[in-house]
């Protein structure tokens, strides 16, 4: 075999290995990506059964605890979404404050959260939620984080 053919074969094999590694990497990352949506975007951007992060403010008077199940509503000022979780709520969870819930969207039912994150201080709000509130003219805070 000529030296030129050997080089072409080595380049071809290296390219195939690189393409396989890239395909495996992207396939692995596809399952771990979780998109952030506001309540008003949930129905249009999230597929039923898809994992998403839902962020907004906990609606006053909607927190209900029945055994190990807690339900509450999250709003961005335009739409309210009912959230159901079996997870223990964080200590900083309060009505009227920011929250991010990670779970699955079930069409026609409550958002099923398996992870609930509360804000860590008085000024924290996810950037996407702050932008959504600003777009609707309901932002009452200072500059968005």
TADAZI-V465305 format. One record per pair of residues at least 24 apart in sequence whose C-alpha atoms are under 10 Angstrom apart, sorted by the first residue. I is the first residue (numbers start at 1). J is the second residue. D is the distance in whole Angstrom. If there is no record, write none. Layout:
i=I j=J d=D
i=I j=J d=D
//
This chain:
i=34 j=102 d=8
i=34 j=103 d=9
i=35 j=102 d=9
i=36 j=100 d=9
i=36 j=101 d=9
i=36 j=102 d=9
i=36 j=126 d=10
i=36 j=128 d=8
i=36 j=129 d=9
i=37 j=100 d=10
i=37 j=128 d=8
i=37 j=129 d=8
i=37 j=132 d=10
i=38 j=74 d=9
i=38 j=75 d=8
i=38 j=76 d=6
i=38 j=77 d=10
i=38 j=78 d=10
i=38 j=79 d=9
i=38 j=80 d=10
i=38 j=81 d=9
i=38 j=100 d=10
i=38 j=128 d=8
i=38 j=129 d=6
i=38 j=132 d=7
i=38 j=133 d=10
i=39 j=73 d=10
i=39 j=74 d=7
i=39 j=75 d=6
i=39 j=76 d=6
i=39 j=77 d=9
i=39 j=78 d=8
i=39 j=79 d=6
i=39 j=80 d=6
i=39 j=81 d=6
i=39 j=82 d=9
i=39 j=129 d=9
i=39 j=132 d=10
i=40 j=75 d=8
i=40 j=76 d=7
i=40 j=77 d=9
i=40 j=78 d=6
i=40 j=79 d=5
i=40 j=80 d=8
i=40 j=81 d=8
i=40 j=132 d=9
i=41 j=76 d=10
i=41 j=79 d=9
i=41 j=132 d=10
i=42 j=79 d=10
i=42 j=81 d=9
i=42 j=105 d=8
i=42 j=107 d=10
i=42 j=111 d=10
i=43 j=105 d=8
i=43 j=106 d=10
i=43 j=107 d=8
i=43 j=108 d=10
i=46 j=104 d=9
i=46 j=105 d=7
i=46 j=106 d=10
i=46 j=107 d=10
i=47 j=104 d=9
i=47 j=105 d=7
i=47 j=106 d=8
i=47 j=107 d=8
i=48 j=104 d=7
i=48 j=105 d=5
i=48 j=106 d=5
i=48 j=107 d=6
i=48 j=108 d=9
i=48 j=111 d=10
i=49 j=103 d=9
i=49 j=104 d=5
i=49 j=105 d=5
i=49 j=106 d=6
i=49 j=107 d=8
i=49 j=111 d=10
i=49 j=112 d=10
i=50 j=103 d=8
i=50 j=104 d=5
i=50 j=105 d=6
i=50 j=106 d=8
i=51 j=102 d=7
i=51 j=103 d=5
i=51 j=104 d=5
i=51 j=105 d=7
i=51 j=112 d=10
i=51 j=113 d=9
i=52 j=101 d=8
i=52 j=102 d=6
i=52 j=103 d=6
i=52 j=104 d=6
i=52 j=105 d=7
i=52 j=111 d=10
i=52 j=113 d=9
i=53 j=99 d=10
i=53 j=100 d=6
i=53 j=101 d=5
i=53 j=102 d=4
i=53 j=103 d=7
i=53 j=104 d=8
i=53 j=105 d=10
i=53 j=113 d=9
i=53 j=115 d=9
i=53 j=116 d=9
i=53 j=117 d=10
i=54 j=81 d=9
i=54 j=83 d=9
i=54 j=99 d=8
i=54 j=100 d=6
i=54 j=101 d=5
i=54 j=102 d=6
i=54 j=103 d=8
i=54 j=104 d=9
i=54 j=105 d=9
i=54 j=111 d=9
i=54 j=113 d=9
i=54 j=116 d=10
i=54 j=129 d=9
i=55 j=98 d=7
i=55 j=99 d=6
i=55 j=100 d=4
i=55 j=101 d=6
i=55 j=102 d=9
i=55 j=116 d=10
i=55 j=117 d=9
i=55 j=118 d=10
i=55 j=125 d=9
i=55 j=126 d=7
i=55 j=127 d=10
i=55 j=128 d=8
i=55 j=129 d=6
i=55 j=130 d=10
i=56 j=80 d=9
i=56 j=81 d=10
i=56 j=96 d=9
i=56 j=97 d=8
i=56 j=98 d=6
i=56 j=99 d=6
i=56 j=100 d=7
i=56 j=101 d=9
i=56 j=125 d=8
i=56 j=126 d=8
i=56 j=128 d=9
i=56 j=129 d=6
i=56 j=130 d=9
i=56 j=132 d=9
i=56 j=133 d=9
i=57 j=94 d=9
i=57 j=95 d=8
i=57 j=96 d=6
i=57 j=97 d=5
i=57 j=98 d=4
i=57 j=99 d=6
i=57 j=100 d=9
i=57 j=118 d=10
i=57 j=125 d=9
i=57 j=129 d=9
i=58 j=82 d=10
i=58 j=83 d=10
i=58 j=93 d=9
i=58 j=94 d=7
i=58 j=95 d=5
i=58 j=96 d=5
i=58 j=97 d=6
i=58 j=98 d=6
i=58 j=99 d=7
i=58 j=100 d=10
i=58 j=118 d=10
i=59 j=94 d=9
i=59 j=95 d=6
i=59 j=96 d=6
i=59 j=97 d=8
i=59 j=98 d=10
i=60 j=94 d=9
i=60 j=95 d=5
i=60 j=96 d=6
i=60 j=97 d=9
i=61 j=95 d=7
i=61 j=96 d=9
i=62 j=95 d=8
i=63 j=94 d=9
i=63 j=95 d=7
i=71 j=110 d=9
i=71 j=111 d=10
i=71 j=112 d=9
i=71 j=113 d=10
i=72 j=110 d=10
i=72 j=111 d=10
i=73 j=110 d=9
i=73 j=111 d=9
i=74 j=98 d=9
i=74 j=99 d=8
i=74 j=100 d=9
i=74 j=101 d=9
i=74 j=111 d=10
i=75 j=99 d=10
i=75 j=129 d=10
i=75 j=133 d=10
i=76 j=129 d=7
i=76 j=130 d=9
i=76 j=132 d=7
i=76 j=133 d=6
i=76 j=136 d=9
i=76 j=138 d=9
i=77 j=129 d=10
i=77 j=132 d=9
i=77 j=133 d=7
i=77 j=136 d=8
i=77 j=137 d=9
i=77 j=138 d=7
i=77 j=139 d=10
i=78 j=132 d=10
i=78 j=133 d=9
i=78 j=136 d=8
i=78 j=138 d=10
i=81 j=109 d=9
i=81 j=110 d=7
i=81 j=111 d=7
i=82 j=109 d=8
i=82 j=110 d=5
i=82 j=111 d=6
i=82 j=112 d=9
i=83 j=109 d=9
i=83 j=110 d=5
i=83 j=111 d=5
i=83 j=112 d=6
i=83 j=113 d=7
i=83 j=116 d=10
i=84 j=109 d=9
i=84 j=110 d=6
i=84 j=111 d=6
i=84 j=112 d=5
i=84 j=113 d=6
i=84 j=114 d=9
i=85 j=110 d=10
i=85 j=111 d=8
i=85 j=112 d=6
i=85 j=113 d=5
i=85 j=114 d=6
i=85 j=115 d=8
i=85 j=116 d=8
i=86 j=112 d=9
i=86 j=113 d=8
i=86 j=114 d=7
i=86 j=115 d=9
i=86 j=116 d=10
i=87 j=113 d=8
i=87 j=114 d=6
i=87 j=115 d=6
i=87 j=116 d=7
i=88 j=114 d=9
i=88 j=115 d=9
i=88 j=116 d=8
i=89 j=115 d=8
i=89 j=116 d=6
i=89 j=117 d=8
i=89 j=118 d=8
i=90 j=115 d=10
i=90 j=116 d=7
i=90 j=117 d=7
i=90 j=118 d=6
i=90 j=119 d=9
i=91 j=117 d=10
i=91 j=118 d=8
i=91 j=120 d=10
i=92 j=117 d=9
i=92 j=118 d=6
i=92 j=119 d=7
i=92 j=120 d=7
i=92 j=121 d=8
i=93 j=117 d=8
i=93 j=118 d=5
i=93 j=119 d=8
i=93 j=120 d=9
i=94 j=118 d=8
i=94 j=119 d=9
i=97 j=121 d=10
i=97 j=122 d=9
i=97 j=123 d=10
i=97 j=124 d=9
i=97 j=125 d=9
i=98 j=122 d=9
i=98 j=123 d=10
i=98 j=124 d=8
i=98 j=125 d=6
i=98 j=126 d=8
i=98 j=129 d=9
i=98 j=130 d=10
i=99 j=124 d=10
i=99 j=125 d=8
i=99 j=126 d=8
i=99 j=129 d=10
i=100 j=125 d=9
i=100 j=126 d=8
i=100 j=129 d=10
//
